[in-house]
Amino acid sequence: MKLSVIIPCYNLEDYILPCLDSVLTQHLDAPFEVLVADDASTDQSPARLTEYAEKWRQQTNNGQVSLKLFLREKNLGLRQNLQKMLNQAQGQYIAYLDGDDLALPGKLAAQVAYLDQQAGCSICYHESRCFDSDSGEARGLYSRDFYNARYVPERANLSHLIRYGTFLQASAVMFRRHAGLDGLLDPQCRIIVDYPMHVANAGELGGTIDRLPEVLGKYRLHDSSFGAQTARNLARREEVLGELLRTCERSAEWSVPPEVIEAGKAHFRFAAALYFLRQGAEDQFLSTMTESAEGECFFDERHRWAFAHRLEPQRVKQRFFPQERIEA
């Protein structure tokens, strides 16, 4: 089997079928499988998936693409659901897709061809267009507009991933199969799954993390997405920070230098501090910004400036979020 596409689903009744359509209509000059696993959704996702899969099997007879549907009897959470899918995947290459995102024509063929041609590349990802789910309005490009894009080369590696965060959009990723897939995902990361997965894959595989400049996917923005949920919940953002810091520390297993790990942790604390400031949680901003400079390790000049002015939160807010009104 050349490729496995794994698509987790939980309460995505409005989005999962367009996602599947966008993948199953792709052309690839080799057999590939699409695994979709519903994690005991409480909406109509299981019924819609069951009906869709049955129609697919009745209408598709070429044998080039196989659709495998898994309906979990109890909710496992994204990490366990995804780990089971990784264990079940048979492909030489594995692509991940969130069940609310869309693949654009040519995505799978372009990434498979790239991995076939570039033996030193372990993970490849493409540019993704962000769009508002309600209006359909484009909201920029994920990797181009990533806040640390200036530091990320076209051919990156694990150290870049630790230093600069998730510069690759989850649904844009394809990676090579490896012996460490079983137990790949950290059981202590309950919320964040994509970043620890990228780090573990890069660590197990070695090699490079390469960017394809073509826009080959669409990243859906909506109120129940991960980012939207985190934006509404300070405690959730605190937990996310802890998981990001743990992932940085875990990278020592793959010989990432201590100074890179410390720079990565400083970066994630700096980013979290700005999040708290933007949400009006000035006490959390101050404490997190203070922790971010432990050992006088600064991520970059933005971090150094924000730390120096941490006792002037409104001034920091005006610099980093100038488009937002500053209350007197």
QUIKAPE-V940205 format. One line per field, one symbol per residue. ss: DSSP state (A for helix, B for strand, O for the rest). A space follows every 10 residues. Layout:
ss=???
This chain:
ss=OOBBBBBBBO OOOOOAAAAA AAAAOOOOOO OBBBBBBBOO OOOOAAAAAA AAAAAAAAAO OOOOBBBBBB BOOOOOOAAA AAAAAAAAOO OOBBBBOOOO OBBOOOAAAA AAAAAAAOOO BBBBBBBBBB BBOOOOOBBB BOOOOOOOAA AOOOBBOAAA AAAAOOOOOA AABBBBOOOO OOOOOOOOOO OOOAAAAAAA AAAAAOOBBB BBBBBBBBBB BOOOOAAAAA AOOAAAAAAA AAAAAAAAAA AAAAOOOAAA AAAAAAAAAA AAAAAAAAOO OAAAAAAAAA AAOAAAOOOO AAAAAAAAOO OOAAAAAAAA OOOOOOOO
